[in-house]
Each structure stands twice: as C-alpha cells, then as structure tokens.
C-alpha cells in the first residue's frame, strides 16, 4: 500500500484506483526499506554490496547494475552468469504497512570479477532490442502500429527487425520500452491528467533541475518534396477515308460505272498500308471499296469489263493508330509547421525528399507489341496504394519529428524511493515544489539504492511540451494527374478526315501539289502536253502535342499546421 491505495492493481497509464483523481504524494513519513534480488530463481540479496542502480528510459532498454560478494572457497565462472534472469524488488514499510514493488526485470549482460575483493559486478539489460528482434513482422505491426512503405524503407526480408520497428515508431509520437515486470509496451508522448502529484516538501532539497535543448534542435518546420513518377500509355486513333470523285458518291456497281465513264488511276491496298506505316501508324479496321473483278456487261451498256490488276480500290476507309509512352511526375511540396514555423524569422527548418517510381513491364510492351485494337485515350500505370502509403509515411514522420523536437525540455527531481513506488514511464506527473510547477509525461526513472549509506533515492524526469497552435488533419493531397482523356477519334465515327484527290493528264488539271495529302494520279485518257502526276496516296497524321509527348510535370503545395500542447511549466 502507498497512501492508502494498492499499487500495481490497475492497468498501466490508468489513474490509481480508477477514480479519475491523481495520487497525491504525502511527505513527512518514515520508511524502512529493503531489496530482494533474484538471479536465475535464487535469492542472492544477502550477497549484495555497494549500490544497486536501475535506469529505465522511454524508448531505450532498461539497465541495472549491482555487486555481489562471493564468499572465499566458492568457485566463480563469470561467463556462466551472463544471460541469467534478474528481478529486483523494492520493499518499503511505513506505519506498519509493507509494500513490495517490482523495479526491474531483465538478465545479466556482463559480469566482471575482482579476485582481490571477491566482488562480482553485474550489468543487466531488459533486452529490449533482442526481444523485438525475435518477433515476427506481423507481431511487430501489432505491437508498434504506425505506418510503413516499401518505397521509403528497405525491404524487410533479411534485415534487422529492430530497425523495422524503429521505422514504424518514427511515424508515431510514442515510445517502445519494457515495463518493470518485463512486458513490451508502447506509450504515448502526450501528457494526460496527472496520475501523481508531487506537492510541497516531497522532493529532495535543490534536486529540481530544468534541462533545455538548443534552439537549433527545436525544429518547427519540415519541408517535404515528394515525387511520384509513373508511365502513361497513350493511344491516338485517327479515321481516314478516300473515294474516287468520279463515282459521284455512288457505291457498288453504280459507283464503278460512273468511274468507268471517266476512269483514272487508283490506289491499291499495299499503298494504303504504306500510307499508314509512313505516319508511324498501325492500320486498323480497313473497309475497302474494291474495283470489281472482270465481268461481261456490268454497266448494261454492252461493254465487257476486264480487271487486269487485283487490289485496286475505288474507295477506302481505315483507322490509323499510334501508341507511345509518356512519363508523368507528380510533385507534392508538403510543409508541416508549428505556429512559429510559419513565420519567416522564427523558422527552424529541416527538409526531406521522397521518390516513388512505378516501374511496369507493360510500358515496354505497349510500344513493342503490335496494335490490335483499342480506342483513343490514355491509361496510367500508377499504383495508388503505394503512393498513399509513402505519402502517409512522409507526413507522419515529419509530424513526429516536429513533436519530438518540442518535448526536449526536461524537468528532473529526486524523491525518496518509497514516495515513487507507483510511478512508471507511462504516467503523467505534476510537480509543485521548490518554486517549480510543471506537468509532463514521465520519460525517465533512475533508482539508486545505496546499501552502505542506507539511502534509496529515485530521480524522476518528465518531458514538458511547449508550442501551442492547432493541428490540421494529415489528409493526403489529391492526385494531380488523375482523370482526363486523350484526343483523337475512337474509331467508331464512320468516314472522317476525307482525303482529297488530284488528277493529272488533262489540260485542265491544276498544277501538281506535292504538299497536298490524299490521292494523286492520272486520268486513263490523257492529253498531249498535259502534266502527269505521280501515283501516290498520303495521309498525314496530326502532330502529337508536346504536353502529351514530353514528360508531364505536375505540382502542388500543401501546408499542414502542427499544434503542440502547452504543458504547464512555471518556475
């Protein structure tokens, strides 16, 4: 019992007795104290000599040290002591009531033997790192929580599990340590309502000390440049059509008969394929208006028709398809700042950069494999899950670093160990003594048990946050490159981009225009001295806009305010 309340009877980080009221430490009591030291299940308390120390700090392995006197005639093998389990209990008696509290659980990490004094000096650790190293990745995820991204950190396989745990811890304002009884736990950095209050007269004289970090270490602004790069697969289709003007718009035999009355050279299918490939396009969905085969009297005018060349066309329509890959880079400039970090004169800035690049074999296949279909537009080889995970890690890490920088103010004081039996690293403490009034989260507890002097003193340290302001939710910025579609026809609009015709061989034919796309040829019956045109068909495609061809760079700026609690600190 301590001050009428049973210790270690409720969950950690809960108020004593569960009543919502803090435990007020009472001064002016006399205590009788003793230790119980168990090593590998054996009570070796009677062999203790000198001073026993226990040092537990948030986010670090708890350590302890003690000296054992080994009686003459007893053989000692110091290496055999390493790894033995150790527990240290503190026993305090006041007003006829005895309270036992576990102060430490760990194992011996180093044993040093002094043959002259026959003292075995033992250093202990709670093996925090080694215990985490032995956990599976899913177990660490459950224990630590936080956020993680394979694009930010190295792969987990074959790597230290402790490093993996630290990466996750870096995204949360929490610490991982061991309880006095040896349980792994994670505790928040934020102070709550006080669990224990140390009032006037409870601390040792002149033991109150304030430690502060340098201004340069108080980061209040973190500027992050986050680049998200991926491939955009483009396809652009263009419809082409050409028909002999001598068909007078008719199709079938009717159009043929019209053309026959004033016939001219015609393109063939190979020329159409060449026209498409010359543009860097793939010929899709061609529809041919073929010159009919040889017939006895197709036009019912008594004239037979003999076709000496297969593949000639009176008209044609097709889709020319092009594919290319464009690189898209979305750059997010993210700023996390406290109130002081928003002002230019008071900024303490750190910067960080992250890049997520989505590599996908489909980008190479898109341009290497033949085009068999598809509509105009684009599709992105992006990965929203990876982007969001990395962005979340970047933001959470920045926020945690700012919060950590604003809890470097530490207030220390000393009390008789019997007045601090229930105090643990999970608790919020209030000090109101020796001209100091402060509230903060407990960050370190150091016990010193001097067996020779009979002194049992506990040094307590709390972290005091100061800063003020409000916090914005860390909502991820929206995608910059999402949405939209490509230009060009979709291949379902029928005849479009009707190609012109220029025919030579008549005196009335205009001069040949080599820049004009479409079909060029000559009439079947030509006039002497008339200009003769080359036979060809060209279908010039549209130039791809630079914004769709060159690397597309998009950017945005977002400010996130980070509020820091103003814990009580009055000196």
C-alpha positions in Angstrom: 0.0 0.0 0.0 1.1 3.6 -0.6 -1.0 6.5 0.7 -3.9 4.1 1.2 -4.0 2.8 -2.4 -2.9 -0.6 -3.6 -0.1 -0.4 -6.1 0.1 -2.3 -9.4 -3.5 -3.2 -9.1 -4.8 -1.5 -12.2 -3.7 -1.2 -15.9 -0.8 0.9 -16.7 -1.4 4.5 -17.7 -4.7 4.5 -15.7 -5.3 6.6 -12.7 -4.7 4.9 -9.3 -7.9 3.4 -8.1 -9.6 4.2 -11.4 -11.4 7.2 -9.8 -10.0 9.8 -12.2 -8.2 11.6 -9.3 -4.4 11.8 -9.1 -2.4 10.2 -6.4 -1.0 13.0 -4.1 2.4 12.0 -2.7 2.5 12.5 1.0 5.6 13.9 2.7 7.0 13.6 6.2 6.7 9.8 6.5 9.5 7.5 7.8 10.2 4.3 5.8 12.1 1.1 6.3 13.3 -0.3 3.0 14.9 -3.4 1.7 15.7 -5.0 -1.7 15.1 -8.5 -3.0 17.5 -9.6 -5.7 16.7 -12.8 -7.6 19.2 -14.3 -10.0 18.1 -17.3 -12.0 15.4 -18.0 -9.5 17.8 -17.9 -6.5 17.6 -15.2 -3.8 21.1 -13.6 -3.6 20.0 -10.5 -1.6 22.3 -11.4 1.2 25.4 -11.1 -1.1 24.6 -7.6 -2.3 27.2 -4.9 -1.5 27.7 -1.3 -2.5 25.0 0.4 -4.6 22.2 -1.1 -6.7 21.1 1.1 -9.7 18.1 0.8 -12.0 17.8 3.1 -15.0 14.7 3.0 -17.2 14.0 5.5 -20.0 11.3 5.6 -22.7 12.4 4.3 -26.0 15.5 2.6 -24.6 16.5 -0.7 -23.0 16.2 -0.6 -19.2 19.5 -1.3 -17.4 20.6 -2.2 -13.9 23.8 -2.8 -12.0 24.7 -4.5 -8.7 27.7 -6.0 -6.9 27.7 -9.4 -5.3 30.2 -10.6 -2.7 31.3 -14.2 -3.3 32.5 -16.0 -0.2 36.0 -17.5 -0.2 36.1 -21.0 -1.3 33.2 -20.6 -3.7 34.3 -21.0 -7.3 33.3 -18.3 -9.8 32.9 -18.5 -13.6 31.9 -15.0 -14.7 30.9 -16.1 -18.2 28.3 -18.5 -16.8 26.5 -15.6 -15.2 25.7 -13.9 -18.5 22.1 -14.4 -19.6 20.8 -15.3 -16.1 17.4 -13.8 -15.3 17.3 -11.0 -12.8 14.5 -9.4 -10.9 14.8 -6.5 -8.4 12.0 -5.8 -5.9 11.8 -2.9 -3.6 10.2 -3.5 -0.2 9.0 -0.5 1.8 7.4 -0.4 5.3 5.7 2.7 6.7 3.1 2.9 9.6 3.1 -0.9 9.8 2.2 -1.4 6.2 4.6 -3.1 3.8 4.5 -2.6 0.1 6.5 -4.6 -2.5 7.1 -3.2 -5.9 8.9 -4.7 -8.9 11.6 -2.2 -10.0 13.3 -4.3 -12.7 13.1 -7.4 -14.8 16.0 -8.3 -17.1 19.0 -10.5 -17.4 22.8 -10.2 -16.8 24.6 -8.9 -19.9 28.1 -8.6 -18.4 29.7 -10.0 -15.3 33.1 -8.7 -14.1 35.1 -10.5 -11.4 37.5 -8.8 -8.9 39.6 -11.6 -7.4 41.0 -9.3 -4.7 37.7 -8.0 -3.2 35.9 -11.2 -4.4 33.1 -8.9 -5.8 31.2 -9.9 -9.0 30.0 -6.7 -10.7 26.9 -7.4 -12.9 25.5 -5.2 -15.6 21.9 -6.0 -16.7 19.6 -5.2 -19.6 15.9 -5.9 -20.2 17.0 -7.0 -23.7 14.5 -4.6 -25.4 16.2 -4.8 -28.8 16.9 -8.5 -28.7 13.3 -9.3 -27.8 11.9 -7.1 -30.6 14.5 -8.8 -32.9 12.9 -12.2 -32.1 9.4 -11.1 -33.1 7.8 -11.8 -36.4 6.9 -8.9 -38.7 3.2 -9.2 -38.1 3.8 -9.3 -34.3 5.8 -6.0 -34.6 3.0 -4.5 -36.6 0.5 -5.3 -33.8 2.9 -4.1 -31.1 4.2 -0.9 -32.6 1.5 0.1 -35.1 2.5 3.1 -37.1 3.0 3.3 -40.9 5.4 1.7 -43.3 6.2 1.8 -47.0 8.5 -0.3 -49.1 9.1 2.7 -51.3 10.5 4.7 -48.3 12.4 1.9 -46.4 14.5 -1.1 -47.3 12.8 -4.4 -47.8 12.0 -6.2 -44.6 13.4 -9.6 -45.6 16.9 -10.3 -44.3 17.0 -7.1 -42.3 17.0 -6.2 -38.6 13.6 -6.4 -37.1 14.6 -3.8 -34.6 15.3 -1.4 -37.4 11.9 -2.2 -38.9 10.3 -1.4 -35.5 12.1 1.9 -35.3 10.9 2.8 -38.8 7.3 2.3 -37.7 7.9 4.1 -34.4 9.2 7.1 -36.4 5.7 7.6 -37.7 4.0 7.8 -34.3 4.5 10.1 -31.3 5.1 7.1 -29.0 7.9 5.2 -27.3 8.6 1.5 -27.0 10.1 0.1 -23.8 9.7 -2.6 -21.2 7.6 -2.3 -18.0 9.3 -3.1 -14.6 7.8 -6.6 -14.9 9.3 -7.1 -18.4 6.3 -6.6 -20.7 6.9 -4.9 -24.1 4.6 -1.8 -24.4 4.1 1.3 -26.4 3.2 4.6 -24.7 2.1 8.0 -26.0 4.3 11.1 -25.7 1.4 13.2 -24.8 0.7 14.2 -21.2 -2.8 13.5 -19.8 -4.3 14.5 -16.5 -1.7 13.9 -13.8 -1.5 10.4 -12.3 0.8 11.5 -9.5 1.2 14.9 -7.9 4.4 15.8 -6.0 3.5 18.7 -3.8 5.5 21.0 -1.4 8.1 19.2 0.6 8.1 15.9 -1.4 11.3 16.5 -3.3 14.9 16.5 -2.1 16.3 19.9 -1.5 17.9 21.5 -4.5 17.2 18.5 -6.7 14.9 20.2 -9.1 16.7 20.9 -12.4 15.5 22.1 -15.8 17.2 21.0 -19.0 16.5 22.6 -22.3 17.5 21.9 -25.9 19.4 24.3 -28.1 17.2 26.5 -30.4 18.8 24.8 -33.4 17.4 21.5 -32.3 13.8 22.7 -32.0 12.7 22.0 -35.5 9.4 23.8 -36.1 9.1 23.4 -39.9 9.7 20.4 -42.2 9.5 20.9 -45.9 9.0 17.7 -47.9 9.3 17.3 -51.7 7.5 14.1 -52.7 7.8 12.9 -56.3 5.5 10.3 -57.7 6.5 9.1 -61.2 4.8 6.6 -63.5 4.2 5.8 -67.1 1.1 6.9 -69.1 0.2 4.7 -72.0 -1.2 6.7 -74.9 -3.2 5.6 -77.9 -4.4 8.0 -80.5 -6.6 6.9 -83.4 -7.4 8.9 -86.5 -10.0 8.0 -89.1 -9.2 8.4 -92.8 -11.3 7.9 -95.9 -10.9 8.3 -99.6 -13.2 7.7 -102.5 -12.8 8.5 -106.2 -14.6 11.7 -107.1 -15.7 10.1 -110.4 -18.0 7.7 -108.5 -20.3 10.7 -107.9 -20.9 9.4 -104.4 -22.4 6.2 -105.5 -21.2 2.8 -104.3 -21.2 -0.7 -105.6 -21.6 -1.2 -109.4 -23.3 2.2 -109.7 -20.2 4.0 -108.5 -18.0 1.7 -110.6 -20.0 2.6 -113.7 -19.8 6.3 -113.0 -16.0 6.0 -112.6 -15.6 3.9 -115.8 -17.0 6.8 -117.9 -14.0 9.0 -116.8 -11.6 6.5 -115.3 -8.3 7.2 -113.7 -5.5 5.5 -111.8 -6.5 4.1 -108.5 -4.6 3.2 -105.3 -4.2 -0.4 -104.1 -4.2 -2.0 -100.7 -0.4 -2.0 -100.4 -0.4 1.8 -100.9 -2.9 2.2 -98.1 -0.8 0.1 -95.8 2.3 2.1 -96.7 0.5 5.4 -96.1 -0.4 4.3 -92.6 3.1 3.0 -91.7 4.7 6.1 -93.2 2.9 8.1 -90.5 4.1 5.7 -87.8 0.6 4.4 -87.5 -0.9 0.9 -87.5 -3.6 0.2 -90.0 -6.8 -0.9 -88.2 -10.3 -1.8 -89.4 -9.9 -1.1 -93.1 -13.0 -1.1 -95.2 -12.3 -1.4 -99.0 -14.4 -0.4 -101.9 -12.8 -2.8 -104.4 -12.7 -2.4 -108.1 -15.0 -5.2 -109.3 -13.5 -8.3 -111.0 -13.8 -8.9 -114.8 -17.5 -9.0 -115.8 -19.3 -9.5 -119.2 -21.6 -6.4 -119.0 -21.5 -4.8 -115.5 -23.0 -1.5 -116.6 -25.6 -2.9 -119.0 -24.2 -0.9 -121.9 -22.9 -3.9 -123.9 -19.2 -3.3 -122.9 -17.4 -6.0 -121.1 -15.1 -5.2 -118.1 -11.7 -6.8 -117.8 -9.8 -6.2 -114.5 -6.1 -6.9 -115.1 -4.9 -5.8 -111.6 -6.2 -7.1 -108.3 -6.3 -4.9 -105.2 -7.3 -1.7 -106.8 -9.7 0.5 -104.8 -12.4 2.9 -105.7 -12.6 3.9 -102.1 -11.3 3.0 -98.7 -11.6 4.0 -95.0 -9.4 3.0 -92.2 -8.2 3.9 -88.7 -4.5 4.9 -88.1 -3.5 4.0 -84.6 -0.4 5.3 -82.8 0.9 4.4 -79.3 3.6 6.0 -77.2 4.6 6.2 -73.5 4.7 9.4 -71.6 6.4 9.9 -68.2 4.3 11.7 -65.6 5.8 13.2 -62.5 3.6 14.5 -59.8 5.5 16.6 -57.3 3.9 17.3 -53.9 5.5 20.0 -51.8 4.3 19.4 -48.3 5.1 21.7 -45.4 4.5 20.8 -41.8 4.9 23.8 -39.4 4.1 24.9 -35.9 2.9 28.4 -35.4 6.5 29.6 -35.0 7.4 27.6 -38.1 5.0 29.6 -40.2 6.8 32.9 -39.6 10.0 33.6 -41.7 12.0 35.0 -38.8 11.3 32.1 -36.4 11.7 29.1 -38.6 14.0 26.2 -37.7 13.8 24.2 -41.0 14.5 20.6 -41.9 14.0 19.2 -45.4 13.3 15.8 -46.7 12.8 14.2 -50.1 11.0 11.1 -51.2 10.5 9.5 -54.6 8.1 6.7 -55.6 8.6 5.4 -59.2 6.3 2.8 -60.6 8.1 0.5 -62.9 6.0 -1.8 -65.0 6.9 -4.1 -67.9 3.7 -3.1 -69.7 5.3 0.2 -70.6 7.8 -1.5 -72.9 5.2 -4.0 -74.2 2.9 -1.1 -75.1 5.2 0.2 -77.8 6.9 -3.1 -78.8 3.8 -5.3 -79.3 1.5 -4.9 -82.4 -1.6 -2.8 -82.1 -4.7 -5.0 -82.5 -7.4 -2.5 -81.4 -8.3 0.0 -78.7 -9.7 3.5 -78.5 -8.1 6.9 -78.2 -7.1 8.0 -74.8 -4.6 7.0 -72.1 -4.2 4.7 -69.2 -1.8 5.2 -66.3 0.4 2.5 -64.9 0.1 4.0 -61.5 -0.3 2.4 -58.0 -2.4 4.5 -55.7 -1.8 2.2 -52.8 1.9 2.6 -53.0 1.6 6.4 -53.4 -0.7 6.8 -50.5 1.4 4.6 -48.2 4.6 6.5 -49.0 2.9 9.9 -48.6 1.5 8.8 -45.3 4.9 7.8 -44.0 6.4 11.1 -45.2 3.7 13.2 -43.5 3.6 11.1 -40.3 7.4 11.0 -40.0 7.6 14.8 -40.4 4.9 15.4 -37.8 6.6 13.0 -35.3 9.9 14.8 -35.8 8.4 18.2 -35.0 6.6 16.8 -31.9 9.8 15.2 -30.7 11.7 18.4 -31.1 9.2 20.2 -28.9 9.5 17.8 -25.9 13.2 18.2 -25.3 12.6 20.3 -22.3 13.1 18.0 -19.3 12.4 18.7 -15.6 14.3 16.4 -13.1 13.8 16.0 -9.4 14.7 13.5 -6.7 12.5 11.9 -4.1 12.9 9.1 -1.5 12.3 5.9 -3.5 9.4 5.0 -1.2 7.5 8.1 -2.5 7.8 6.9 -6.1 6.8 3.3 -5.9 3.8 3.6 -8.2 5.4 5.9 -10.7 6.1 4.4 -14.2 7.1 5.7 -17.6 3.5 5.5 -18.8 2.4 8.1 -16.2 1.8 11.9 -16.3 3.3 13.6 -13.3 2.8 17.0 -11.7 5.5 18.8 -9.7 4.7 21.7 -7.4 7.7 22.2 -5.1 10.8 24.3 -4.7 9.4 27.1 -6.9 8.6 24.8 -9.8 5.2 23.9 -11.1 5.1 21.6 -14.1 3.1 18.8 -15.7 4.6 16.4 -18.2 4.9 12.8 -19.3 7.4 10.7 -17.4 10.4 10.0 -19.6 13.0 8.5 -17.2 13.2 6.9 -13.8 16.6 6.2 -12.1 16.7 4.3 -8.8 19.8 4.4 -6.6 19.9 2.1 -3.6 23.0 2.7 -1.5 23.2 -0.2 0.9 26.1 1.2 2.8 24.5 4.6 3.4 21.0 3.3 3.7 19.8 5.8 1.0 17.1 4.9 -1.5 16.7 7.8 -4.0 14.7 7.9 -7.2 15.4 10.6 -9.8 12.4 11.4 -11.9 12.4 13.1 -15.3 9.4 14.5 -17.2 9.2 15.8 -20.8 7.4 19.2 -21.0 5.9 20.1 -24.3 5.6 23.8 -25.3 4.5 25.3 -28.5 0.7 25.9 -28.9 -1.3 26.2 -32.1 -3.8 23.9 -33.7 -3.3 20.8 -35.8 -4.6 20.1 -39.3 -5.6 16.5 -40.2 -2.9 14.9 -42.3 -5.3 14.3 -45.2 -3.4 13.2 -48.3 -3.3 15.6 -51.2 -5.5 14.6 -54.2 -3.9 13.0 -57.3 -2.6 15.6 -59.7 -2.6 13.5 -62.9 -5.8 11.6 -62.4 -8.7 11.9 -64.9 -8.8 13.4 -68.4 -8.6 11.6 -71.7 -6.7 11.6 -74.9 -7.5 13.3 -78.1 -8.3 11.7 -81.5 -11.1 9.6 -82.9 -12.3 6.5 -81.2 -12.6 4.6 -84.5 -16.4 4.5 -84.4 -17.3 7.8 -86.1 -17.5 6.5 -89.6 -15.9 8.3 -92.5 -13.9 11.3 -91.3 -10.8 13.2 -92.5 -11.9 12.7 -96.1 -8.7 12.8 -98.2 -8.7 14.9 -101.4 -7.8 13.8 -104.9 -5.7 15.5 -107.6 -5.7 14.0 -111.1 -3.3 14.9 -113.9 -3.2 14.1 -117.6 -5.8 16.7 -118.7 -5.1 20.2 -119.9 -7.5 21.5 -117.4 -5.7 19.7 -114.5 -4.3 22.1 -111.9 -0.6 22.1 -111.2 0.5 19.2 -109.1 0.7 20.0 -105.3 3.2 17.7 -103.6 2.2 19.1 -100.2 -1.4 18.1 -100.6 -2.2 14.8 -98.9 -4.7 12.3 -100.3 -4.5 10.5 -103.6 -2.7 11.7 -106.7 -2.7 10.0 -110.1 -3.7 10.5 -113.7 -6.7 10.0 -115.9 -6.7 6.9 -118.1 -7.1 9.1 -121.2 -4.5 11.9 -121.2 -4.0 14.9 -123.5 -0.6 15.5 -125.2 1.4 18.1 -123.3 -0.6 17.7 -120.1 1.2 17.4 -116.7 1.5 13.9 -115.5 1.2 13.4 -111.7 3.0 10.7 -109.7 0.7 7.9 -108.4 0.7 8.0 -104.6 -1.6 8.3 -101.6 -0.6 10.2 -98.4 -2.5 10.5 -95.2 -0.7 13.0 -92.9 -1.4 12.5 -89.3 -1.7 15.1 -86.6 1.4 16.1 -84.6 1.3 14.9 -81.0 1.1 17.9 -78.7 4.2 18.4 -76.5 2.1 18.3 -73.4 1.1 14.7 -74.3 4.5 13.6 -75.6 7.1 15.2 -73.3 7.4 14.4 -69.6 4.4 15.8 -67.9 5.2 17.6 -64.6 2.5 18.5 -62.2 3.0 20.1 -58.8 1.0 21.3 -55.8 1.8 22.9 -52.4 0.1 22.0 -49.1 0.6 23.3 -45.6 -0.2 21.3 -42.6 -0.3 23.0 -39.2 1.1 21.1 -36.3 -0.1 22.1 -32.9 2.0 21.4 -29.8 0.3 21.2 -26.4 1.4 23.8 -23.9 2.1 21.7 -20.8 2.3 23.6 -17.5 5.8 25.0 -16.8 6.2 27.8 -14.2 9.4 28.5 -12.4 
